[in-house]
Amino acid sequence: MKKLSAILLVAIMLLSFAACGKTEANTNTDVQLTAGDNTAIIEVGEGETIFGFTVVDADGNTKYYNVSTDKKTVGEALLDAGLISGENGPYGLYVKTVSGMTYDYEKDGKYWAFYANDELSATGVDMTDITEGTAYAFKAE
């Protein structure tokens, strides 16, 4: 039984290392997502800079994107790729639609929250410069 457990552990480790090797090399990559066994990564946009972008809807469903761009802000890149839309307001862009899903707090009590590296961003998406090593997300709340 110990031998079987050891063999299974080695197999799992080898599969983990193999999955890590699926990232394409790109010297201008900020944070690029890599695909796991059941994870689809959607490639969008064009440009030299690539960053990872995650969308989590109100039911917890998740979509993963690698966004290629030459834009300077996350908002410009996501707008250009057709991943977000909203209304300009006194505090910047109020994002209501992300990846085709619309939430409006005044109508349904849900909204899109913008995150950088799994922390609620202190700036709006349209005022956030793309920063190397940072992964971005919109989560329904």
Backbone as a ProteinNet text record, in pm:
[ID]
protein_1_A
[PRIMARY]
MKKLSAILLVAIMLLSFAACGKTEANTNTDVQLTAGDNTAIIEVGEGETIFGFTVVDADGNTKYYNVSTDKKTVGEALLDAGLISGENGPYGLYVKTVSGMTYDYEKDGKYWAFYANDELSATGVDMTDITEGTAYAFKAE
[TERTIARY]
82	0	86.7	197.1	286.4	349.6	382.3	444.4	346.8	219	116.6	96	94.8	80.9	197.7	317	436.1	430.8	385.7	375.8	272.1	157.4	54	104.4	177.4	231.7	328	415.9	511.4	436.4	332.3	254.4	186.7	130.5	64.8	166.4	283.4	387.3	431.4	448.8	490.1	383.2	257.2	148.8	144.3	169.8	171.6	282.3	401.4	512	482.5	420.7	386.1	286.6	188	88.5	151.9	252.1	318.9	396.1	436.8	516.9	436.8	307.3	224	223.1	294.2	295.3	386.7	337.5	420.5	513	637.9	734	702.4	707.1	686.5	752.7	855.1	930.7	850.5	740.3	658.6	532.7	532.4	414.5	411.6	296.6	278.9	246.4	122	80.9	-3.9	43.3	-29.6	-82.3	-209.1	-270.8	-230.6	-223.9	-195.7	-312.4	-334.3	-449.8	-420.8	-515.5	-513.3	-592.3	-622.8	-690.4	-826.7	-908.6	-1043.8	-1063.7	-956	-964.3	-937.7	-1030.8	-1012.5	-963.6	-855.8	-803	-840.6	-910	-953.6	-853.6	-797.2	-699.8	-774.8	-755.9	-822.7	-724.6	-755.7	-678.8	-554.2	-485.7	-359.4	-266.3	-138.9	-40.8	73.6	170.1	292.5	277.8	189.9	172.3	59.1	80.3	-22.9	-45.4	-173.2	-202.7	-319	-321	-428.9	-548	-666.5	-791	-892.3	-953.8	-1049.7	-1184.2	-1291.2	-1427.6	-1500	-1558.2	-1635.6	-1776.1	-1875.1	-2012.5	-2079.9	-2204.3	-2276.6	-2298.8	-2292.5	-2308.5	-2176	-2066.1	-1934.2	-1868.2	-1933.1	-1872	-1756	-1647.8	-1526.7	-1483.3	-1442	-1382.4	-1243.6	-1149.9	-1012	-971.2	-903.5	-857.7	-710.2	-641.5	-513.8	-540.8	-518.6	-548.1	-418.2	-408.5	-292.9	-331.1	-241.1	-275.1	-150.6	-170	-70	-122.3	-239.9	-299.4	-224.6	-242.1	-171.3	-250.5	-385.4	-465.3	-543	-576.7	-654.8	-790	-851.9	-981.5	-977.8	-877	-863.7	-849.2	-767.2	-743.4	-870	-943.7	-1064.9	-1176.4	-1188.1	-1285	-1251.4	-1123.9	-1078.1	-1103.7	-1089.7	-1112.6	-1260.3	-1347	-1490.4	-1531.8	-1448.6	-1478.2	-1558.5	-1556.7	-1634	-1706.7	-1812.1	-1879.3	-1950.3	-1983.3	-2049.6	-2079.5	-2095.2	-2129.1	-2023.5	-1989.2	-1899.1	-1977	-1918.7	-1982.2	-1882.6	-1921	-1833.8	-1705.8	-1703.6	-1585.6	-1516.7	-1548.2	-1488.4	-1588.9	-1539.2	-1624.1	-1694.2	-1828.6	-1908.8	-1936.3	-1863.3	-1872.8	-1999.1	-2084.3	-2208	-2206.7	-2130.2	-2126.4	-1982.8	-1964	-1833.7	-1855.3	-1780	-1786.6	-1931.4	-2009.7	-2147	-2251.1	-2209.7	-2302.8	-2321.8	-2446.1	-2475.8	-2532	-2474.3	-2525	-2533.8	-2645.2	-2666.5	-2721.4	-2644.9	-2680.7	-2819.3	-2853.4	-2983.7	-3100.2	-3074.9	-3181.5	-3185.5	-3068.7	-3067.8	-2983.9	-2929.2	-2853.1	-2715.7	-2670.3	-2537.8	-2456.6	-2326.3	-2238	-2107.1	-2029.1	-1897.9	-1792.7	-1714.6	-1604.6	-1473.5	-1385.3	-1257.9	-1146	-1070.8	-964	-829.7	-724.8	-587	-516	-463.5	-398	-485.7	-610.6	-706.9	-740.9	-709.8	-748.6	-832	-935.3	-1018.5	-930.1	-941.8	-855.3	-892.6	-791.2	-812.5	-847.2	-827.2	-860	-955.3	-1029.2	-1119.6	-1041.9	-1107.4	-1042.4	-988.1	-1057.5	-1013.5	-898.9	-867	-757	-642.1	-649	-547.2	-451.4	-325.1	-224.1	-195.6	-168.4	-128.3	10	22.3	146.5	198.3	324.9	386.7	370	332.5	318.1	183.8	90.6	-40.1	-147.1	-230.1	-344.1	-469.7	-561	-678.5	-804.4	-911.1	-1036	-1154.3	-1269.1	-1396.8	-1476.4	-1532.8	-1612.9	-1749.5	-1855	-1989.6	-2009	-2062	-2084.6	-2221.6
-119	0	125.8	123.8	239.5	261.7	152.2	163.6	226.4	185.7	241.5	390.7	427.5	569.3	651.2	596.9	667.1	685	581	589	693.5	695.1	794.6	936.1	954.8	1086.4	1133.3	1045.2	1080.7	1114.7	1036.7	1063.2	1199.4	1233.1	1363.1	1475.9	1459.1	1562	1581.3	1470.2	1481	1550.9	1519.5	1586.3	1735	1769.3	1910.5	1985.4	1925.5	1989.3	2001.8	1901.2	1905.9	2017.4	2034.9	2140.6	2277.9	2294.1	2423.2	2461.6	2366.6	2394	2437.9	2462	2497.2	2645.8	2727.9	2872.3	2905.5	2988	3033.6	3142.9	3140.6	3241.9	3373.5	3482.8	3615.5	3712.5	3781.3	3867.4	3987.7	4020	4133.3	4090.6	3971.4	3920.2	3971.7	4023.4	4064.2	3939	3899.9	3773.8	3705.3	3591.6	3518.4	3391.2	3364.3	3245.8	3122.7	3008.4	2882.1	2787.7	2699.3	2609.5	2487.5	2455.9	2330.7	2228.5	2114.1	2007.7	2049.3	2118.1	2153	2303.8	2378.6	2523.4	2573.6	2648.3	2708.3	2851.2	2883.9	3019.6	3082.2	3194.9	3262.6	3373.2	3368.9	3468.7	3580.2	3705.8	3819.7	3933.8	4018.3	4139.3	4117.4	4228.8	4228.5	4327.9	4292.3	4383.9	4311.4	4387.8	4333.4	4293.5	4359.7	4332	4232.3	4133.2	4033.7	4029.4	4031.6	4015.8	3919.8	3854.9	3763.7	3839.8	3797.3	3861.4	3751.8	3757.9	3657.5	3722.9	3650.7	3698	3592.9	3635.9	3545.6	3602.1	3525.9	3575.7	3549.3	3589.5	3579.9	3435.4	3340.1	3198.8	3130	3206.6	3149.8	3090.1	3100.2	3051.5	3143.1	3083.6	3159.9	3144.3	3256.9	3257.8	3319.2	3264.1	3309.8	3362.5	3477	3539.9	3575.7	3570	3636.5	3750.7	3872.9	3992.1	4048.2	4055.2	4116	4258.2	4353.2	4493.8	4580	4697.2	4803.3	4923.6	4908.8	5015.8	5030.5	5142.9	5170.9	5132.5	5141	5108.4	4978.8	4915.9	4792.6	4821	4932.1	4968.2	4984.2	5056.4	5073.6	4938.8	4851.6	4719.9	4635.5	4634.1	4553	4608.6	4742	4803.9	4770.4	4783.2	4756.6	4610.6	4519.2	4376.7	4339.7	4434.1	4408.2	4327.1	4326.6	4247.5	4322.9	4456.3	4534.7	4648.2	4694.6	4817	4876.1	5002.4	5068.7	5212.4	5291.7	5433	5517.3	5629.7	5723.2	5800.6	5809.2	5880.9	5972.1	6030.6	6125.2	6060.9	5928.8	5859.8	5774.9	5797.7	5719.9	5623.1	5519.1	5421.3	5331.8	5330.5	5240.5	5118.6	5010.8	4889.6	4813.4	4793.4	4718.7	4583.2	4572.3	4448	4398.5	4271.9	4207	4072.4	4048.9	3922	3885.4	3986.7	3965	3954	3963.6	3953	4090.3	4131.4	4264.6	4255.4	4337.1	4354.9	4504.6	4547.2	4687.6	4692.6	4747	4746.3	4804.6	4909.3	4973.9	4885.6	4793.2	4707.2	4569.9	4509.2	4371.7	4350.5	4458.6	4447.3	4385.6	4365.2	4309	4410	4400.1	4488.9	4416.7	4472.5	4418.3	4490.8	4415.6	4471.6	4439.6	4537.2	4523.8	4489.2	4384.8	4335.4	4336.5	4361.4	4347.6	4254.6	4145.2	4044.2	4001.2	3970.7	3919.7	4017.6	4145.5	4247.5	4352.5	4399.5	4504.3	4622.4	4667.3	4773.9	4907.7	4987.3	5120.1	5221.9	5184	5272.3	5200.1	5277.8	5220.4	5158.4	5070.9	4999.5	5095.7	5206.4	5301.2	5389.7	5383.4	5462.8	5375.1	5245	5151.7	5118.2	5159.8	5126.2	4976.7	4919.5	4779.5	4769.3	4685.4	4671.2	4528.5	4517.2	4385.7	4305.8	4180.6	4092.3	4098.9	4177.6	4192.3	4119.7	4041.8	3976.8	4054.5	4070.7	4151.9	4066	4110.2	4034.2	4127	4084.4	4141.3	4029	4057.9	3959.9	4020.2	3944.3	3990.4	3984.1	4091.1	4096.1	4153.1
0	0	0	77.2	80.7	-55.4	-125	-256.5	-355.8	-350.4	-438.4	-410	-283.5	-246.8	-298.9	-289.2	-337.3	-488.6	-559.8	-705.3	-745.6	-677.3	-705.9	-678.9	-571.4	-538.2	-645.9	-692.5	-798	-926.9	-960.8	-1081.5	-1074.4	-960.1	-942.4	-956.1	-898.6	-908.4	-1053.5	-1126.7	-1266.4	-1349.8	-1325.7	-1398.2	-1365.2	-1240.4	-1200	-1272	-1279	-1349.3	-1498	-1556.5	-1699.1	-1726.1	-1639.1	-1657.3	-1647.2	-1562.6	-1546.4	-1671.4	-1750.5	-1868.5	-1988.7	-1978.1	-2091.6	-2122.7	-2048.6	-2072	-2188.6	-2282.3	-2391.4	-2340.1	-2387.2	-2345.2	-2415.4	-2340.7	-2395.8	-2299.4	-2345.1	-2255.7	-2207.5	-2275.6	-2235.9	-2161.4	-2108.6	-2039.7	-1896.7	-1855.4	-1716.9	-1636.2	-1630	-1570.3	-1674.9	-1722	-1824.3	-1760.7	-1780.7	-1723.7	-1803.8	-1736.7	-1803	-1780.2	-1874.8	-1868.5	-1783.3	-1697.1	-1624.5	-1705.3	-1648.3	-1720.7	-1774.9	-1696.2	-1737.7	-1749.5	-1765.8	-1769.3	-1910	-1964.9	-2096.3	-2077.9	-2145.2	-2144.5	-2278.3	-2273.5	-2394.2	-2425.6	-2544.8	-2588.3	-2660.7	-2617.4	-2681.2	-2702.3	-2799.7	-2823.3	-2905.2	-2928.9	-3001.4	-2935.8	-2927.7	-2871.3	-2805.7	-2759.6	-2701.2	-2555.2	-2482.3	-2340.2	-2322.5	-2237.7	-2209.3	-2058.8	-2018.2	-1875.9	-1857.7	-1742.8	-1708.3	-1654.6	-1697.3	-1656.4	-1627.3	-1510.2	-1466	-1441.7	-1476.8	-1455.2	-1371.6	-1258.5	-1172.9	-1162.9	-1214	-1212.2	-1077.4	-1064.9	-937.4	-892.2	-985.1	-950.6	-923.4	-930.2	-905.1	-1028.3	-1144.8	-1268.7	-1305.4	-1352.1	-1379.1	-1524.4	-1583.9	-1717.7	-1705.2	-1782.3	-1778.4	-1916.2	-1915.4	-2038.7	-2027.8	-2141	-2158	-2254.2	-2208	-2286.6	-2342.4	-2475.8	-2542.9	-2580.4	-2555.1	-2578.9	-2592.9	-2650.1	-2648.5	-2569.5	-2508	-2428.1	-2296.2	-2229.4	-2104.1	-1979.5	-1986.2	-1868.6	-1891.1	-1780.6	-1786.6	-1851.5	-1814.2	-1870.2	-2021.2	-2071.6	-2216.9	-2286.2	-2228.9	-2289	-2290.9	-2179.4	-2170.9	-2258.8	-2266.7	-2357	-2501.7	-2537	-2672.8	-2712.3	-2617.1	-2643.3	-2638.7	-2602.4	-2595.4	-2473.8	-2369.5	-2250	-2145.8	-2150.2	-2053.4	-2124.7	-2060.2	-2103.9	-1982.5	-1994.2	-1883.2	-1915.6	-1810.7	-1824.3	-1754.6	-1815.7	-1749.9	-1644.7	-1526.7	-1417.2	-1349.2	-1238.2	-1169.2	-1115.3	-1099.3	-1046.2	-1151.3	-1279.1	-1386.5	-1445.8	-1507.9	-1575.6	-1474.1	-1479.2	-1397.3	-1484.6	-1459.5	-1540.9	-1502.5	-1601.3	-1579.1	-1649.2	-1757.2	-1833.4	-1843.1	-1807.2	-1816.2	-1883.4	-1990.1	-2062.6	-2098.2	-2137.1	-2180.9	-2070.3	-1943.2	-1830.1	-1767.1	-1753.1	-1700.4	-1559.5	-1469.7	-1334.1	-1308.9	-1253	-1220.7	-1079.1	-987.6	-845.9	-820.9	-892.1	-871.9	-915.8	-1007.7	-1059.2	-993.1	-971.5	-920.7	-794.7	-740.1	-615.9	-631.9	-755.6	-781.9	-861.3	-848.4	-922.6	-950.3	-1041.5	-1073.4	-989.4	-913.4	-834.6	-905.9	-913.3	-983.8	-885.6	-916.4	-830.1	-902.3	-825.3	-872.1	-774.1	-826.3	-742	-624.1	-652.6	-554.1	-442.6	-461	-364.7	-435.8	-368.3	-425.8	-463.1	-587.4	-636.4	-573.4	-544.6	-487.8	-596.5	-724.2	-836.3	-930.8	-1007.4	-1106.1	-1220.5	-1293.9	-1402.8	-1508.4	-1531.4	-1633.4	-1585.9	-1458.4	-1403.3	-1354.2	-1382.9	-1336.1	-1449.8	-1434	-1532.7	-1528.6	-1645.5	-1652.3	-1590	-1488.2	-1414.2	-1426.9	-1459.7	-1472.3	-1343.4	-1358.2	-1243.7	-1174.7	-1227.9	-1166.1	-1248.2	-1180.8	-1245	-1206.1	-1300.8	-1281.3	-1289.5	-1221.5	-1222.3	-1199.3	-1250.7	-1213.3	-1148.7	-1031.5	-960	-929.5	-953.3	-921.6	-771.9	-715	-569.8	-542.3
[MASK]
+++++++++++++++++++++++++++++++++++++++++++++++++++++++++++++++++++++++++++++++++++++++++++++++++++++++++++++++++++++++++++++++++++++++++++++

